[in-house]
Amino acid sequence: MSNSNFSKYFMVLENLKYLEDDGSSEADSHERQICNTKQSLEHNIAELKKYIPEEINVVTKKTMRILNPSWLQNELHSDVLTLSDTNLELTYAVYLQYMLLELAKNFNFNSAAKEDLISTRHLTQLIKAVQNLSVYALRRRLHNKFYESSVFTGANEGTKLNDCDFKYKLLLLSIEIFERFFKIQQLHIANAMEMVMRDYMAAIFSVRLANALKMCTLQELTLKGLQKKLNYLWLHVSKVDYLRNILLLKSIQNVPTEQQIQLHQELLQKVLSKDGFTTLVATLYIAHSSPQKNIDASTTAKPQLLNDKEVFEVIANIVAFHGHTQRAQSTLMRQIFEFLKTCLLNENAMIDCMGAGLLSLRRLYDLSEVNRCEIIDVIANKFSTLSRPKDILSGLIVLEHKELSLLIATIYQLFCSSTVECLPSELLIPYQPLLLQTYHHLLEGYIQKQQIASIITRCLHNRTDAELEEIIAKLYKQDFDSHWQQLHPRVIIFPNVEQTQLTVKIANSDMKDEFSASLALPELLMNSDHHQLTYRIFMILLKEMSNILNDDANEQKEAQIELLQSEEEFLTFLNSKYHIKVDILLSLNTLISHQQLKTQIGEHSLDFLRFLRTLLQQRLDVHVKANAFRQQTEALDQTLLILLTITQELLQQNEQIPLTYQHLAPALQVLQKQTPNLLIQERAKCLLTLLSGEFKAKAAQKSNAFNTARTLVESKESHLQVYGIQMLRDLLRQRDSVTLANAHLLIALALSTLKNRESYTFLNCVRLFVGLVHVMESEVLETLSDEYLNDQAILDYRLVVGETMLQVGRELGPLCYKYKDVLLNCFMHGARSPLNEFRMSSFSNLAQLTRILCYQVHKFFQELLNLIDCELNIGTYLPAQRAATFVLSELLEGIDNLLDFEEMLLPIYRLLKKIEADEKADIKVRQHAANGLKTLMQKCKKFLFPATQLQKEIRILGLNDTYENRG
């Protein structure tokens, strides 16, 4: 197009007068508005005819030649389109669309070339012209049924048209022209084509409705062409606007069934296409958030807003429709899972509308058994990444932090989002072992750990007593059904150095993590707010322990243990006889320190006392029957100790002893005489004192002193904790009976206090452990060892525990040889850790310990030397290498008699000499080696060349002896 024609057409557009620009207000009468519309049309037609002087039918033919669509030519072949210029609206639409079509044909609006750019002013004029044209060419040419909707109310008002009986051929021509406009990208700026798109789609469905009602007959090629135009809008314009317009058209009342079927099929087809469900949610949620966009300016009625829940219900009703085929439902479920993934990955933008996907999925789950099976399979596949990884190559990364977070967050949203929208928690029962293991492996402070805790507690809390009892029994007996899933033995969850991200990877073949409910479940319950669930599980564990003991007694009556033929049989026997009891006892011991559990037991005291009396009688019966078997008696004693500890605390909290507790006195008296367990004797003595009513001032003072100290230690202020620790140390030195009876509780308090970052609190806590070690040596060291080797604990806390163990070993001095296996195995295991700082700490602690236990070094020398040599040759962390060399220096420092260590001196000397002579080695490493050689040289010199000792001779002379006669 020449520049003169281009400028000419835009000059025409500038001179056009639109109804909204004429200054008319809402107060004007209906007749005034019609008059203004007529004047505006006459003015615009006059302006257009200045540059397009041809008659209206000639302009129509020229328009057809420009378009030249074969399907439209076939439609108009049988019936020539003839128009009269007496209809102002039709005349204006024909002339304006011809001029705009000329512009679209001869000017490349989509070009980015400099010579093809147009000004913002011209672009604005073009957009306004297209919008105004859609009113007269599309909106006022629709089927009459469309005007029954508030969306199109008033669109057919204005000049009363004699030939307004739906001229579908003219509408087809306008549809073809507007398709060209939609392909101009610049017209879509700031949603300028939003209303035009609505009118365009309404025009297409008007033509299709007329064909369905036999008002006109469209060829098959024409119908396919109209569908292609709709598909173009969906793929290239706006999916959200497309679905919103479909829903608007569906909302029209009294529309013929044929139209409803067409709209429903179109809606379903688009929802089932790629990203269809996401688009549906965005459409309705945006429409709900900003309804004013969907209301025509001519409407005055204010819409009634829906809340989020009601919008989600609308979406769910569209998706979970009984009439959908099974294939369509399967497609929708896959889309919903993808939608949830997208929401979680774009949490800030889409988290609010996630409820639509969750509610729709639940509705589909309830719709049919096939849907339930498909959803169960999807959940199983998500967990299979952790339970059955495809490859188990050492070091292979199974899940990155982002993938693990997405997996946990998806399960959390599916089952814990709300009581209405989420899936039934019974689906999670087969994954309880896997979830508990994952929870145990995650470090504190990660939101993923909190989400898994919510998932597990929701599943367990919603179970009946019988179901919960069955689940707990399977967890502790590890008697899982085939469809239950556990964390793969070689899958580990490993934090990065900064402990900010998690990685799931495959461990070495020699590192296998077996499931242990006694570690995971108590930790979960003590950190949970579901106190009723904690009580229910505690009572189930007690009942399970009682059943196991009864079964053991019956089995021992029937037959003796047969000879075991293989190692596998032996392991099976140990697991069936001891593992379950140990796990249950560990869990019970952990749970009794939970204050909320004691509150729950106090509220259900009758059930608790009934069980306690049963267990007491069972223990007394075992003793009567010729002392039965020692293993069964020990297990009973441990269970009884837990129950008696709780009973004592409950009685101490009550000012008056309930009568229901008085019946325990006779059995406790017999138990105190029969049991060899000193802790049970002490506990029974305290309980009898409480039950007898002889709770004198001295006993009250002792109990009050312990409780006061305990309250201070449990406070958050550091100075109060220190004061409480000092009180407990004094009570331990005084051998206070109440304090000694609660020694296990003191260990738990001390471990909790160790996490305090205040150095003064930490030092006093270490002194408390030193005081406890004189009361219960093995328990303290074994507990500290478990905490030190706990890979899930924070590194700083583990280092603090290692320092505490070392201080306890120093306090014991040479007597700690009784626990050398615990201490040495603990630190040697730590010396193999992949964590650099932890490995350095272990070597440093080994150095101090070998100096104390140097006379026992023969039994572990070779392994110690291999550890040191491995660290020096393979390790890359210099502080750990320095600590490893320091071990040998300290070992030599502790040697008193060289002859006792003659077999070890040569390997030590060679290794230290090699390190000291290596000029490329670290300076401090060489210094430690030199110090060790110097110590060895001094001891050798002292041994080979002992210093000359001055001897003093003292003689007692008699009276007759003289000085000269001596000798």
Number of C-alpha atoms within 10 A of each C-alpha: 10 9 7 8 13 14 12 13 18 19 14 18 21 15 14 20 18 16 16 9 8 11 7 13 9 8 8 9 11 11 10 12 17 15 14 17 21 17 15 18 21 16 16 21 21 14 17 19 16 10 13 16 12 13 14 20 16 13 19 21 13 14 20 17 11 14 17 12 12 10 17 19 14 14 17 14 10 8 9 10 13 11 17 12 13 10 15 21 22 22 22 23 20 25 23 24 23 19 20 21 19 17 18 16 14 11 15 14 19 13 13 9 9 7 8 11 14 10 7 9 10 15 17 15 18 20 18 18 19 20 19 17 22 26 19 19 28 27 24 24 26 28 21 13 15 23 19 14 17 19 20 22 14 15 18 19 12 17 13 10 14 8 11 15 11 18 15 23 18 19 22 19 20 21 22 19 20 21 16 14 19 19 17 14 13 17 21 16 12 8 12 16 21 20 18 22 23 22 24 30 21 23 26 21 23 23 27 25 22 19 17 17 13 10 13 15 15 19 13 10 14 18 15 12 15 20 15 12 16 18 16 15 19 16 10 11 18 17 21 19 22 25 23 22 22 18 17 16 22 18 14 18 13 11 16 13 11 15 19 17 12 15 17 16 12 17 20 16 12 20 22 19 12 11 16 22 26 22 21 24 24 20 20 21 21 15 18 18 14 11 16 12 12 18 15 14 9 13 12 9 8 9 10 8 13 13 11 16 14 13 20 24 16 15 20 22 15 17 25 21 13 13 8 13 10 13 10 15 22 18 16 24 25 15 21 23 18 16 23 25 17 16 20 20 15 11 12 9 10 15 14 12 21 21 25 28 29 26 24 25 27 22 21 25 21 14 15 13 11 15 20 16 11 15 22 14 12 14 17 19 13 14 21 17 18 25 20 16 17 10 10 18 14 13 12 14 17 20 18 15 17 12 14 20 19 18 19 20 19 20 20 20 20 25 23 23 15 13 9 12 22 22 24 17 19 13 15 21 18 18 19 20 26 20 25 24 22 21 23 24 19 22 20 14 11 14 14 22 20 17 19 22 23 18 22 25 19 19 19 22 17 14 16 10 14 9 13 20 20 12 20 19 17 15 20 23 18 15 11 16 9 7 9 16 21 23 24 21 17 21 27 24 23 20 17 11 11 6 13 11 15 22 18 21 22 24 21 15 11 7 12 13 14 12 19 19 24 20 16 19 24 22 18 21 22 19 12 15 13 15 19 15 20 24 20 17 23 21 17 19 22 22 15 19 21 20 12 17 20 14 12 15 15 11 12 13 10 8 8 8 9 6 8 11 8 8 9 10 12 13 12 11 14 12 15 13 16 13 16 23 24 17 18 21 21 16 20 23 20 19 23 19 19 16 11 18 22 20 15 16 21 19 11 12 17 13 12 17 18 11 16 19 16 11 20 21 13 17 22 18 13 18 16 11 9 8 12 15 14 11 13 20 19 15 19 21 20 19 21 18 19 19 21 20 20 19 21 17 13 16 17 17 10 10 7 11 16 10 9 11 16 13 12 17 17 10 15 23 15 13 19 18 10 14 17 12 13 11 17 22 20 17 23 25 17 19 23 21 15 21 21 11 10 11 14 10 9 9 16 14 12 16 17 14 19 22 17 15 23 20 13 20 28 17 13 11 11 20 15 17 25 21 15 24 26 18 19 25 21 14 20 20 12 11 12 16 19 20 23 21 20 15 19 18 17 21 20 13 17 22 18 13 24 21 17 16 13 12 11 13 23 21 13 21 27 24 20 23 25 22 20 24 19 15 16 14 18 14 15 20 22 16 15 24 20 14 17 25 18 13 17 17 16 14 17 13 17 24 18 18 23 26 18 24 27 20 19 25 24 16 17 18 13 15 13 20 17 12 16 16 11 17 24 20 14 21 26 19 14 22 27 17 16 10 14 17 16 23 26 25 23 26 29 25 24 28 21 20 25 26 20 23 20 20 18 13 17 12 9 14 14 13 11 21 18 11 17 23 16 14 24 20 9 9 14 11 15 17 18 25 24 23 25 30 29 25 26 26 25 23 22 24 17 15 21 13 12 15 10 12 16 10 11 15 14 11 13 20 17 12 16 22 16 13 21 22 12 12 10 9 13 15 13 16 24 22 16 23 27 19 21 26 21 14 16 20 13 12 18 14 11 11 14 9 9 9 9 6 6 6 6 5 5 6 7 7 11 7 6 6 10 9 7 6 8 9 5
